[in-house]
């Protein structure tokens, strides 16, 4: 499994920088990686509905925050949420259909979700994952390219390299979105659609 330093070194290799041994060492590469890595990680996590970072939980209605105009209730965004994918009200009361058929009107504003339902909602979101042991190879490759693009100017003084790595990152993310979107979903989606059709 790759470590955080391994990902730093993949990025540094892309820009011709010296490898880092200790994440706390006093070197230019380490200092730049400590500065840029958290932002690169957050940026790449938000870019794709990564399967390894996808999470679903039930969220109760807030007892203290009033909903925005035209909504019935407010719900706190999970603390470990990087980006919300979808929100359901589970009106059918069936866990097999609530993730496929959804007519709930909702909107995120700051740290709260406003929705036209009461009591609870089910939220699907991208989790803030910082454990590299959970990262997939495609995520690590895209993250290294994104981090490398941020290091290209301070390490290599090369703006064209920065643009080249950004283009490489975009290609990698597009490929990852296509492959991640197909992984382990086709069978579930088909069964949910059939279940929904029978309930109509």
C-alpha positions in Angstrom: 0.0 0.0 0.0 1.2 3.5 -0.8 1.9 5.9 2.1 1.5 9.7 2.0 5.2 10.1 1.4 5.0 7.6 -1.5 2.4 9.9 -3.1 4.6 12.9 -2.4 7.5 11.2 -4.2 5.3 10.2 -7.2 4.5 13.9 -7.6 8.1 15.0 -7.0 9.3 12.5 -9.6 7.0 14.0 -12.1 8.7 17.4 -11.7 12.2 16.2 -11.2 12.4 16.9 -7.5 14.4 15.1 -4.8 12.6 12.3 -3.0 11.4 12.8 0.6 12.3 10.2 3.2 10.7 11.7 6.4 7.5 13.7 6.1 8.8 16.0 8.8 12.2 16.5 7.3 13.5 20.0 6.6 13.8 19.9 2.8 12.2 22.0 0.1 10.3 19.0 -1.3 8.9 18.1 2.1 7.9 21.6 2.9 6.1 22.1 -0.4 4.3 18.8 -0.1 3.2 19.6 3.4 1.8 22.9 2.0 0.1 21.6 -1.1 -0.9 18.0 -0.4 -4.0 18.7 1.8 -5.5 21.0 -0.9 -4.6 18.6 -3.7 -6.2 15.7 -1.7 -9.4 17.6 -1.1 -9.6 18.8 -4.7 -9.2 15.3 -6.2 -11.7 13.8 -3.7 -14.4 16.2 -4.8 -13.7 15.6 -8.5 -15.2 12.1 -8.8 -17.8 9.9 -7.0 -15.0 7.6 -5.8 -16.4 4.3 -4.6 -13.8 4.0 -1.8 -14.9 7.4 -0.4 -18.7 7.0 -0.9 -20.7 6.9 2.3 -24.4 6.8 3.1 -25.9 7.7 6.5 -29.3 8.8 8.0 -29.4 12.4 9.3 -31.9 13.6 11.7 -33.7 17.0 11.4 -32.0 19.9 13.2 -33.8 20.9 16.4 -32.1 24.3 16.5 -31.7 25.6 12.9 -34.7 27.0 11.0 -35.0 25.8 7.3 -34.5 28.3 4.5 -37.5 29.8 2.8 -39.6 27.3 0.8 -38.2 24.3 2.7 -39.7 22.2 5.5 -36.6 21.3 7.6 -32.8 21.6 7.9 -30.4 18.8 8.4 -26.7 19.0 9.4 -24.2 18.1 6.8 -22.0 15.2 8.2 -18.8 16.4 9.6 -16.7 14.1 7.4 -18.5 15.2 4.2 -16.4 16.5 1.3 -19.2 16.7 -1.2 -22.9 15.7 -1.1 -23.9 13.4 -4.0 -27.6 12.9 -3.3 -30.3 13.2 -0.5 -33.4 11.0 -0.2 -36.4 11.1 2.1 -37.2 7.3 1.8 -40.9 7.9 1.4 -41.3 4.3 0.1 -39.7 3.0 3.3 -37.7 0.5 1.2 -33.9 0.6 1.4 -33.6 -1.0 -2.1 -35.4 1.8 -3.8 -34.6 5.0 -1.9 -31.2 5.3 -3.7 -32.7 5.0 -7.2 -36.0 6.8 -7.3 -36.0 10.2 -5.7 -38.3 13.2 -6.0 -37.1 15.1 -2.9 -36.3 18.8 -3.3 -33.2 19.7 -1.4 -30.4 22.2 -1.4 -27.2 22.6 0.6 -26.5 26.0 2.1 -23.3 26.1 4.2 -23.2 23.3 6.7 -26.9 22.5 6.4 -29.2 20.7 4.0 -32.6 22.3 3.4 -35.2 19.8 2.3 -39.0 19.4 1.7 -39.4 16.6 4.2 -39.3 16.2 8.0 -37.7 14.1 10.7 -34.8 12.5 8.7 -33.1 12.2 5.4 -30.6 9.7 3.9 -27.5 11.3 2.6 -25.0 9.9 0.1 -21.7 11.8 0.0 -18.0 11.7 -0.6 -16.2 11.2 2.7 -13.1 13.2 3.7 -10.6 10.3 3.5 -7.0 10.9 4.4 -5.9 7.3 5.0 -3.8 6.3 1.9 -4.5 2.6 2.6 -8.1 3.2 1.4 -7.0 4.9 -1.9 -7.3 3.1 -5.2 -4.5 3.0 -7.7 -6.4 5.3 -10.0 -7.0 7.8 -7.2 -3.3 7.8 -6.3 -2.2 8.3 -9.9 -4.6 11.3 -10.3 -3.6 12.7 -6.9 0.1 12.5 -7.8 -0.6 14.3 -11.1 -2.6 17.0 -9.4 0.0 17.5 -6.7 2.8 17.5 -9.3 1.0 20.3 -11.2 1.2 22.4 -8.0 4.9 21.6 -7.5 5.9 22.2 -11.1 6.6 25.9 -10.8 8.2 26.0 -7.3 10.3 22.9 -7.8 11.1 23.0 -11.6 10.3 26.6 -12.5 8.4 25.2 -15.4 4.9 26.6 -16.3 4.5 24.4 -19.3 5.1 21.3 -17.1 2.4 22.6 -14.8 0.0 22.7 -17.8 1.0 19.3 -19.0 0.4 17.8 -15.6 -3.0 19.5 -15.3 -3.9 18.0 -18.7 -2.7 14.6 -17.6 -4.7 14.9 -14.4 -7.9 15.7 -16.3 -7.4 12.7 -18.5 -6.8 10.4 -15.4 -9.9 11.8 -13.6 -12.1 11.2 -16.7 -10.8 7.6 -17.0 -11.3 7.1 -13.2 -14.8 8.5 -13.3 -15.7 6.1 -16.1 -14.2 3.0 -14.5 -15.3 3.9 -10.9 -18.8 4.5 -12.1 -19.1 1.0 -13.5 -17.6 -0.8 -10.6 -20.0 -3.0 -8.7 -23.1 -1.0 -9.7 -24.8 -2.5 -12.8 -26.5 -5.4 -11.0 -27.8 -3.2 -8.2 -29.1 -0.5 -10.4 -31.0 -3.0 -12.6 -32.6 -4.7 -9.6 -33.7 -1.3 -8.2 -35.2 -0.2 -11.4 -37.2 -3.4 -11.7 -38.4 -3.1 -8.1 -39.4 0.5 -8.7 -41.4 -0.5 -11.8 -43.3 -3.1 -9.9 -44.2 -0.6 -7.2 -45.7 1.9 -9.7 
